[in-house]
């Protein structure tokens, strides 16, 4: 028998990883040693693994720099319309491997390191995740940057360089504990500080009306220092920029107020200004109206708009003018996309610049602003919508408050002329909500100040038009669009699942990586035994690899032949991890009742972070870990059921778990998950979906065939009908014996014998005020899970459904999403053309 291939030999055979040419490998070794010596100032015999990681990162970065400079030069010369994606979150994960994939350097680097006696995967594991996001919204921004570069758009991501990203989650005695994410501790080789583009940002102060116009005076100044990170397109030699702002106190900060004695304290107080970019707010789908958060939102917007206008004025544009001064042309050269309402202040800030500084009329400024800005809505949950108290604004941003009042006055005037005497409509549509404290509705500001408003899946966009923003849709239907989310196939297939990427490439070629619609060509292989075998074999290898990872980290023995049933996402009541828990308990009770029946074995994994202040979410984690303690130690159950809470779920863990999944849990109450993107990642990586008709699940079922997903539960109409008639949880509890048994076990201390009332808050919520109607979908969910188990016993039929799913994934590429934004909102044309590489003559 031939001896089995090592991991490195296996990797070498994967063609999607690029060619390892001899000269290329020799150059990489030379540059690696040069960086170790000259950049890191280390001798090989005292170097650590971290030194080797940094040497590799710098070696790979060298290949970006020429392309980066050339791309930016190309934009300067051709002066395309530029796209600015404004987001308070960019959930990037690790950069090294993604860069090697997009530059086709993976096999060459692997070989170079192998010849130097090093293991590339070991070095990759040293990199910290850039965890500058909470979940879907931040990760979407990261996928969009990859697609915008791969489609040749002159695009920039603008955000905040948080010193501390999303917290690291530790599980201690079954509870979540948060630890600060000190991701910059050892330095970040991918960023370049750009102090020459530092910008002042103003806060507080007061407004003066002078003969010269309006002035915002006596402000406190904070400097915004930009850090640039390269964003390479997929093998097209384009490298775009993500620019993140860091807060810096000016040199004279606080000192002008002190002639005597207060010098030391004045220097220490610089921290107050610099706290603006200290930490990411860790809430997903929840609004917390804190002053520091409002400061962050204005900080990124004010710095970015100065940068946008500087670049607009300085750009070459085929004319003899050195500087472009006519700002009425701004919408022809600039598109600003607001990722949710977090950067909504871009609208009044752009108005402030145009009216107060550039001296345009209100009408001209408003026309420019609306034609430049567009808004993406990400949620319909009322607790997530941003509503800022007016008094906070009055203090922090007095001029912006005046501008918002004037926008509102004209907006209400327009409504009055279209709908005379409809006072309730005026109240509903106002930017200012009256109440014991007046609040600014930021979503209303975004809709009024944008030329396009989009939801992120068809069902979500329909809900927006028919319910939350119905009044605005009735008045301006042309503004409302849908842009179903997508994911980048570079990170979420080629990089995290090279085995699957390769067996696909063997059948249909490599072009699908830039044109994911080509995956439908796989449908002709759905009955091809060799392809079925290959797909199943890759899945099994991925499961073995993940099982090894889990056994190293959790000390639980995993049955790799069990179904890997995975729900990973932020912990939230609407995502219904509790429904998953009720299935686990029911399955456990059935095994206990008939231990000799041939049950389909499962390893059920649930992972995700709970916002630190979200008590219910933290209790849900405690329930999951408690169920695991009981189930995993029951000898009757054995390896037929294991329950694992995946600690510290993040981009890098997703890249390991998703390729190993058999079943993807997408079980939110219909009408609550705007889109979801994890659902798409599982689908692309050969898992089947059990899910409700919510978010993008609806379109996934349409693309793959509803018979190839496990769809269950109430539809949006059913939920609405139940809201009208009233949801009575107790009725379900009394009618369904297995549900009653499970709930009685939770409330009676079966899973917490030392603290029988540990889960009383969960029980009370489920029985008496469950907004998300867990019990209403319980029966159908359990029945649907029985179908899943039955099909899993027939591996060939299971894998055929998997192939139908992969074949239906094309729509869910972020390349398709971005092409639609480009053509239908930004007015730019995407392109798959390469530009010349830096070593090519121009």
N, C-alpha and C positions, 0 to 999 in steps of 0.2 A: 504493500500500500504506500502511495506517495505521502511524505510527511505533510501535515496540515500547514497551510500558509500562515505566516505571522500576520498580525494586524497591519504592519507596515507593508508587507508584500501584497496583501489584499487591497490596501488603499492605492498602491501603485497601479493596479490594474483598472482602476476606475477612470475612464477617459474624461468624464465631465469635470475632473479635477485639474485638467490642463496638462500640457506636455512638460516633461522634465528634460529639456535639452541640455547637452553636456556643458556648453559654454555658460548657459544660464545658471546651472548648478554651481559651476566653478566661481562665477561672479558672486553668487549669493553667499558662498562660503567666505570669500574674501571680504565682502562687505560686512558680514556678520562679525568676523574677527576684528575688522576695523572699528566697528561700533563698540564692541566689548572693550577695546583698548582705548579709543579716543573719546567716545561719547560717555561711556560709563566709567572710564579710568580704572579698569579692572584687568588683572592678569588671570589667565585661564585657571591657574591652580588655586586662586582664592575666590573664584566666581560662584555665586549661588544660582539656584534655579531661577530666581527672580531676575538676576542679571541676564541670564540667557533669554528669558522672555523679553526683557527690554531691548536686548540686542536684536532679537528677531523682529520685534515691533518696529524698531528704527529702520531695519533693513527693508521691510515691506513698505514702510512709510516713504522711503526714498523713491520707490516706484510710483507713488502717488504724486509727489511734489511737482515733477515736470508736467504731468497731465493737468494738475490743478492750476498751475500758473498759466498754461496754455489755454485751458478752458476759459478762465476769467479774461484773458487777453482777447480771445475769440468773441466773447460777449461784448467787450468794450468796443471792438471794431465793428461788429455787425449790428449792435444796438437793438437786440430783440426786445419785445415786451417782456418784462420780468414779473415773476410770480413770487409773492411773499406769503409764506405759510406761517401765520402767527399762532403760537401755542404755548401755554404755560407748562406743557409736558412733552417731553420727547423720551420715550422709553426704549433706549437704543440697545441695551444688552451689551455683549462684547463686540469689539470691532475687528480684531485680528483676522479671524477666519473668514468673516464676511468680505473683508478687503481682498484676501487671497483668492476667494471664489470669484469676485467681480473682476479681478485682474488676471485670472487664469494662472496664478502662481502656486496653487496648492501642492501639486505633485513635485514641482521643482524645489520648494522649500522643504517639503518632507524628505526628499532625497538628500538635499544639502545637509540637513540636520542629522540624518541617519549616518551620513559619512563622517560627521563630527562626533558621533557617538551619543547623540541626544534624541529624545522622543518628542515629536511635535505636539502630540495630544497632551502630554504632561505639561509642556510650556503654556499651551493654550489655557489650561486650567488655572494658571496663576492670575490671568487678567480678571479684574473686577468688572462686574456689570455696571454700565452707566444706567442706574435705576432712577432716571429723572422723570418718572411717571407712575401713575397708580395702577393702570390697567388698560382697558381697551382704547380709550381716547389717546393716551400717550403712545401706545404701541402702534396705533393707526398712523400717527404723525411720522413715526420712524419708517413704517412701510411706504408711506407716501414719498418720503425723501428718496428712498431707494428707487421707486418707480419714476419720479420726476427726473432723476439723473439718467436712468436707463432709457427714458423717452426723449432725452435731449432738450428738456425744458430749462430755460434760464431761471432756475428757482432757488430760493433761499429759505431755509428754516430759521425762524427767529424765536428765541426763548430765553430762559434764565439758567445760568450755570449754578445750580444749587450746590452748596458745599456738602450738604447731606441729602441724599436721595431718599427713596422709599425705605423705611426702616427694615432692618433684618429681623425676621421672626424666629424666635426660639420657642419651643414648647417645653414648659417646665411644670411638672405635675399635672399635665394635661391641659394647662392654660397657655394662651399666647402671652409671651413677654416681648416687648420691643427693644431693639438695640439700635443705636445710631449707625447709619451707613456711612462710614468715613471713607468713601470710595477714592478720594484724592490723596489719601495718606502717603502712598509711595510715588505719587506723580502720575500724570496722564500723558503718555507719549503721543496721543492722537490729536491733541489740541495745540493751537499756536496763539498765544496772547497777542493782541493787536492794540497796544497802548496808543498808537498814532490815531486811532479812530475813537478814542474816548469821548463821551458826550455828557453834558450836564443834564440832570433831571431835577425839576423843581417840585417842592411840596409846600403846603400851608400858605402863608402870606395872605394878601388881600387884593381886591380888584380896585383899580383907580380908573375913572373916566376922565381922560384929558382931551385937549383940543386935537391932539395927535392920534386919538383913538384910545382903545381900551388897553390898560397895562396891568399885568399881574406882578405885584411888587412885594418886597420884604419876604421873599421865599427862602426856604432852606434848600440848599443844593446837595445832591448826592451825585457822584460821578458813576457813569456806566462804562465799565471796561470790557470790551468784547474779546471773546475767545473763539477762534474759528476751528471747526472740525471738518475735514474733507469728507465728502459723500460721493463715492465712486459709482458710476453707472455700470451696468453689466457689459463688460468687454466692448465698450464703445469709446474708450479713451476720454470720456467726459467725467470731470470731478467737480461737483457743486459744493456749496458751503452751507454748513449749519453754524449760525453765529449765536452764541449764548452770552448774555450780559452778566457781569459780576459787579456788585455794588462796592464802591470805594469812597471813603470820606475825602473831601478836598483838603489840601494842606492846611488851609486857614480854618478848618472846621473847629467851631467853638472858641478858637483862640482870640478872635477879634473882641469877644465879650469879656476877656480876662486880661486886665493889665497887671493884676497882682495875684500871686499865690495859687491860682487855680490851674496852673499849667499841666501838672501831672493828671489831674482829673479830666481836663479838656482832652488830652491825648487818649485817655482810657475811654472817653465817651465816643470816640470815633467808631467803636463797636456798634453803637446804636444805629448809625447810618448803614454800616456794613451788614447788619442783620437782615437787610432786605433780601439778600440772596443766600441766606444761611441754610434754609431748610424747605423742602417740599411739603406742602400741606397734604396729609395722608388720607384725605377723604375721597371716596369714589361714589359718585352719584349722591352727594350730600353737600349742601351749602352751609358754610360756617362764616358768619359775617364779621370777621375780625379785621381790625385796621391794618395789621401787617400784611394780610392777604390783599387788601385793596391797594396797598403800597406796591406790592409785587406786580399786581395787574397793571398799574399805571407805569411803573418803572420799565417794564418790557416794552410797552406801547410807545412811551415817550422817546426812549433811546432808539427804537426801531424806526419810528417815523422820521426822526432826524436823519438817520442813515439812508432811508429810502429817498428822501428829498435831496440829500447831498449827492447821491448816486445819479438821480434823475437830472440834476442840474449839470453835473460834471461829464455825463456821457457824451461821447462823440455821436453825431447823428447825421453824417453826410452833409454837413454844412460848414461854412467858415466860422460860425459863431463858436467861441470857446466854451461858453456856458449857456445852457438852455434855461431861459427865464420864464417862458410862457407856461404857467402851471395849468392853464386850461387843457393842455395836452397830456396831463398826468394820466388820465384813464387809458390813453392809447399806449402808454409805456409801462404802466404799473397795474398789477392786480393784487389785491390784499384779501387773503382768505382767513376768516376768523374761526378758529377751531373751538367751537362752543362760544358762550358769552364771556369767557374769561378775558379775552382781549377786546371786549366791546368798547373800551375807552378809546380805541383807535378812531372811532367815529367822531366824538366831540374833540379829540386832540387834533385830528386833521382839520376840522373846522376852525379850531383855535389858531392853528398855524396859518391857514389860508386867509382868515378874516383879520386877526390881530396883527400878524407879522407880515404877511404878503399883501395885505390891504385889498383883498378881493371883496366884492359885494357878497352879501349873504347868499343871494340866489345863485351866483356863479360858483361859490364855494360848495354849496349844497349839491349842485349838479355834479361837480367833480367828485365829491365824497361818495355819493350814492353809486356813481358809475365805477368807482374804484373798489368799493368794499363788497364782500359777499360773506354770508353767515351759514355755518353748518350747525344744525341743532343735533344734540346727542342724546337727549332724554326727555321723557314726558312726565317723569316722577316729580310731583310738586315740590317735594323737599329738596330737590336738586337745583331748582331754578334760582338764579341769583337775583336777590332783591336787596339792594343796599340802602340803609337808612340815609335820608337826606341830610341829617345833622352831621354824619360822618363826612359826607361830601363837602358840606359847607365849610368844615374845618380844614380838610386835607386838600381839596381841589375846588376852591371857590369859583374860579372862572369856568370850570367844566360844568359845574352845577348851573350857572347862568345859561350856558350854551344849551344844556339839556332842556332847561325850561323853555327856551326859545324854539328849539326843535319841537317840543311838545305843543307849544302854543300854535304853531303853524300846522302841525299834524291834526290837532283837534279842530282847527278851523276848516281843514279839508274834509274831515268826517262830517262836520256840521253842514257843509254845503251839499254833500252827497246824501246825507240822511238827516234832514231837518227835524229838530225836536226829539231825536232819539237819544235821550239823556243817559239811558242805561248803556247804550253802545259807547258813548263818550267815556263813561266810567270804566267800562271793560277794556277799552283800547288805549287809555291814557298811559303814558310812560311813567306817570307818578301814581302810585297806589295810595289812596287816602286811608287813614286809620288812626289808631292812637299814636303810632309814629309813621310819618310819611316815608314811603320807600320808592326807589327807582327800580322799575322792572327792566332788567338788562336785556332780556329776550325781545321785549317790545322795542327797545332802542335799536337793537341789531336789525330787526325786521324793517323798521322805518328807514334806517340809514344804509340799507344794502339794496343792490339791484337783483340779487338772487338769494334765496333761502332754500336750503336743502335738508331733507332727512337722510338717513344712512341705510335704509332698506325700504323696499316698496311699501310694506305694511306700515312702517313707521311714518313715512312721508304722507300716506293716506290719513293716518290718525291725526297728524299735525294739521292737515287741511280740514278735517271734519270735526275736530274737537278743540284742542288747546289754542290753536291760532286761527280758528274758523273765521272770526271777524276780519282778520287781516287778509285771509285768502279771498273772502267775498269782495273785499275792496281792491286787491291787487293780485288776481289769480296768476298773472304772468310771472310774478316773482318766484313762485313755488316750484321746486324741482325735486326729483329723487336722484341720489347718487349712492347706489348700494355699495357698501364697503367691500374692500378686498384685502388680500395679503400678498406679500412679495414671495414669489416662488423661489427666489434665490436663497433667502435665509430659511424659508419654511419647507423646502424640499431638497434642493441641491446641497445645501450646507448641512442640514440636520439629518437628512435621510439619503446619503449618497448611494446606498444600495438600491433603493427604489428608483432614484433618479436614473441610475445606470440601466436597470432592466427595462425602464420605459424607453431610454435612448436607444437601446439595442433593437427595439421594435419600430420606433417612429422617428429616430434621429434626435438631434439635440436642439433643434429650433424651437421646440415647445417651451424652452426656458424663457424665451423672450416673447412668445406668443402662445399663452397657455390654452387658448381655444383648440390648439392642435391635439390636446389630450383626447378629444372625441374620437380620434383615429384608433384609440385603444379598444373601442367598442367592438371592432371586428375581431378582436382576440378574446372576447368574453367566453368563448367555448374552446379556446386553444389550451389543451392540457398542459403544455410546457409553460405557457405564460401563467396559468393559474398556479402551477407548482412554484414558479419563480417568485410570484407575489407573496404566496404563503410562506415561502422559505425566508424571504427578507423580513417579513413580520416576525417570524419565530426568532431570527437572529437579533432583531432589535429588542424583543422581549427578554431574551437571555442576557443581553448587555445591560438592560435596565434592571433586571432582577439582581445581577451582580452589584450594581450601584446601590440598590435598596438594601441588600444584605450587608454591604459595607457600612451604610449609614443608619440603618434601623435595627440591625441584628434580628430581623424577622426572616425566617426561611420562606421563600416564595415558591409556589408551584408554577413553573413557567408554562405548563400546559393548561393552566386555568385561564379563563377569560379575564383580560385586563380591562376593568370597567372603571373609567376615569372621569371625574368631574373636577376640573381645575379652573378657577376664576375667583374674583374677590368674593368674600363671604358677605352675603346680603339676603335679607328676607325674600326679596322678589326673585332671586335666583334659585330659591327653594332647595338649598342643600338639605333642609329638613324633610322634604319629600323623599330624597335619596336615603336619608337615615331610616325613614319608615319602611322603605323597601328592604334595607339591610336587616332590620329587626324581624320583619315578616319572613324573609328567606331563612334567617337563623332559626326562628320558631318552627318553620316547616321541616328543616333538617332535624331538629331535636325531636319533632313529633314522629317522623318516619326516617330514622337514621339509616335504614338499609335500602332506601330508594336510590336510584342512580342519578343524583343531582348533577347538573352541569357546574363544575367548580368555578369559583370566581375569586379574583383578588380585586377588591373594591378600593379605589384610591380617591381621596378627596383632598384638595389642596387649595390654599388661598389665604390672603391676609385679611384681617378684620381691621377697620379703622379703630385707632386706639380708644376713641370715646364712644364707640358703638357697642353698648353693653350686650344687646341681643346677639350680635354677630360673634362676640367673644364667647357667649354661652353656647352658641351652636358649635364652635370649635371644641369646647369642653365636652359636649355631648358626643361628638364624633370620636374623640379620643377615649371616652368612657365606654362606648360601644365596642371599640377595638380591644380594650383591656379584657372585656368579657368574652367576646367572640374568639379572639386569637388564643385564649388560654383554655378553651373548652375542648377536651380530648374527644368528645363525641363528634364534634365538627371536623376536627383534623385539618387537612389542607383543602377542604372543599369550600371554605369561606375564610378569607382573611380581610381585615379592614385596616387600612393604613392612612394616616393623615400625613400628607406630603408637606414637610416643614419648609418654610421660606420659599414658597413658590415664586418664581421670577422668570425672566426671559430664558436664562441659561438652563433652568430646570425644565421649562416647557420644551426646549430643544431636545431633551433626553426623553421626556415622558410621552410626548405626542406621537413620535414614530413607533412607540411600543404599545400604543392603545389598540384594543379591539373594539371597545364600545365608548362612544362619546356622549356624555350626559348634558343635554341642552334643554332644561326642563322648567324654565321661567314661566310664570303665569302669562298667558297670551295677552299681548298689548303692553308689556313692561320692558322687555329687552329690545332696545332700539334696533340693534342689528346683531351684535355678537360677531367676533372674528375668530375666536378659538374654535368655534364650530367648523369654520372653513379649513383651519389648519388640520384638524382631525380628519376631515373628509379627504384632503389632499394626501394625507399620510396613511390611508388605507384602514381607517376605523369606520364602523357603521355608527349611525346616529340614532339615539332614542331622544325624541324631543317633541315639544309642543309646536303648534303653528304660530310661532312668534319670531320676530326679527327676520334675519336672513334664512332661517330654517325653511320658511315658506318657499323661497326661491331655490334653495338647495333641493327640496323635494321636487320642484318643477323641473330643474335641470337634470337630476339623476333618475327621476321617476319616483312617484310617491311610494310605490311598492318596494323600493330599494332603501327606504328609511323606515324606522319604527316610530310612526307618528301617533300621538295619543292626546287625549285631554280636550278641554274646552277650547273653542275658537274665540276670537275677540267678541263676536256677537253673543256667544253664550255667557261670557264674563259680564258684558253690559246688561244682559237680561237678568243675570243673577244679582247684579248691583241694584237693579230696579226692585226685584222681588225680595231681596235680602238673603244673605248667606248665613245658614244655620249650621255651624260646625257640629253642634251637639247631636243633631239629627243623624249625621253620618256616623258619628261615634257610636250611637246606640244601634244603628242598623247594620254595621259591618263588624262582625266578631273579630277578625284579625286586626283591624284598626284599633278596636277597643283594647285588645290584648296588648298591642304595642304601646299604646298610650298609657295603659295602666302600669306597664313595666317601667316606663320613663318616670311616671309620677310616683310610683311606689318604691323607688330606690333600687330596682333590680340592677341598674347600671351604675349605681352610686350607693352601695350598701352602707358605707360609713357616713354618708350625708344624704339621707333619703329625700330631702326636699331640694337637692341641688338644682334641679331643673324645673322648679315650680313656675318660674317666669316664662319659660318656653311653653310649658303645658297650658298655663293661663292664656298666653297669647294665642296658641293654636285653637283653644276651645272657645275663646270669647272675643278676641279682636284681631283676627288674622286677615289683613287687607289682601293677602295673596292666595287665599282659598286653597290651602294645601290639601285638605280633606276632599274637596270637590273633585280633584283629579286622582285621588289615591287608587280607587278601584281599577280605573282604566290603565294607570301606570303599572300596577302589579300584573295585570293581564298581559300588557305589552311586554313586560320583562319576561314573562313565561314564553312568549313567542321568540324573544331574543335567545333564551336558553335552548329552546328546541332547535333553532336554526344553527346555533353554534356546534351542536352535535353532528352536523353535516358540513364538514369543512369545505367541501367543493362548492356547495351551493352558497355558503357564507362568502367564500372568496369571489364567486361570480358577482354577488351584490357589491362587494368591495370594488371590483373592476368597473361596474356601472357607476359607482360613486366617483372614482378617480376620473373616469371619462367625462363626468358631468361638472368637473371643477373649473373649467376654463373661465367661466364668467367671474369667478371669485379671485382673480388676479387683481392686485392693486394697479397693475398696468392698465387694465380695462377701466377701472374707476377713475384713474388720473386722466386717461384719454378723454373721458366724458367731462370731467371738470374743465380740462383744457379747452375743449371745443365749445361746450355749452355754457360755461360761466366765465372763463378767463379770456376767451378769444385768442387762443394761441394754438398752433398745430403741432401735435407730437410727431416725433420722427425716430425711426430705427437706424438712421445713418450713423456711421462712425465718424469721428473727426480724426485728423492725423495724430499718430502717436508722437511723443516728444522727440523720439530718435528718428522719425521720418522727416525728410525735408518738407517744408510747408507746400 
